[in-house]
Amino acid sequence: MKRGKLFSVFLLLFLSSCVSINFQQPLSTPISNVETTVAEIQAATAIPSKAAGLTDEVLRNSEFLSPTLGKAIRLRDGTFSGMVDGIELTATLEPGIQFGDLNNDGVNDAALLLAENTGGTGTFVSLIVIFSKVGKYQQAPGITIDDRPIIESMSISQGKVLVKGFVHGPNDPMISPTQGMTQEYSLVGDNLFLTRMNTALSGGGERLIEIMTPQNGEQVSGSVRVTGSMPIAPFENTLRIQILDANKNELYSSAFMVQAEDMGQPATFDNSIPLPDLVPGSTVVLVLQESSMADGSPLAINSVILHIK
């Protein structure tokens, strides 16, 4: 066998031993038993430093924490089928895995959609993010998008995961979601947050929340002035405001009033919100949400990530 062919065979055998990256350990800390580091993957595959080695093939044959059951499952060629703690589970990795840097460390991370069924008619699709941390890969806890949503596109842009498609409105049959939506997800520390959501109206237009102040990444203390607008006022001119820490613990929650001339007209808001007493340097996520009066599901969300000074 010629030297070039012999080298190619050796490389294929070596890469096949590196395919399985284990993501099953508790997700608030780096995975301790992942022996394949970013540097080792780069050395084996000669992938440039900003591409870190995650590929479709690696992810289709890796172990994940099931968003539905909270247990580790290992995919084989993108699927899992078996019993998990006495529950029959089928999981399928959807096409269209996306790669990009989600935590600004210069290493590509991955966003993927996992569809899970536990034996009934529902198939729940969740967004999962795999991100690099201290030379290893780690899974952020997944967020369920909907039961049988129609996902038209998913991309990574400017450090965020963008998802567009259709989910179920309050009156939709389960086999036919018609509520158009655009979602934006952000990685904050080790956790994935749904930081923005707009929903389309059947007659045109969107339900959305625009936050003017504070700005994303701003340093704040004591209280924060929250200003912005909405093209359509919410029911009873009321939103919900939350402040969450980087582990998604709720630190503050209250009604948040907006001003509009009449029902369904454009609205503005300008309110001062007290901040929780936190250690300087802490990161919090301030969330505004409009909820459906029919079933409480979110119609519009917007957030800003703030740093306590």
Number of C-alpha atoms within 10 A of each C-alpha: 6 6 7 8 10 10 11 11 10 10 13 11 10 13 13 11 8 14 18 19 22 24 25 22 19 14 15 14 11 19 18 13 12 16 12 16 17 20 15 15 17 17 13 13 14 13 14 11 14 14 18 24 23 23 15 17 14 18 23 20 19 19 21 26 22 22 20 19 14 13 13 16 23 22 19 17 15 19 18 18 17 13 12 16 9 7 11 13 19 17 23 20 21 16 11 13 16 18 23 22 20 26 19 12 13 14 22 21 28 23 22 22 24 23 24 26 18 19 11 7 11 15 19 20 27 24 21 22 26 23 24 24 18 10 14 20 23 28 28 24 23 24 19 17 18 17 20 20 22 18 17 9 11 21 17 19 13 10 15 20 26 20 20 19 18 22 22 21 18 15 11 12 10 15 12 14 20 20 20 19 21 19 21 22 21 20 19 19 14 21 18 22 20 19 22 22 24 20 22 18 12 10 6 7 11 19 20 24 27 18 21 15 14 19 13 15 14 13 17 16 15 12 11 17 14 18 16 16 19 21 17 20 25 28 13 13 20 16 21 15 21 18 25 19 20 19 15 14 10 13 16 15 14 11 13 20 18 21 18 20 10 12 13 14 13 16 21 20 20 17 13 12 17 13 17 16 10 16 9 12 12 13 21 26 23 25 21 24 25 25 17 15 12 9 10 10 14 14 22 26 25 21 26 20 22 23 17 19 14
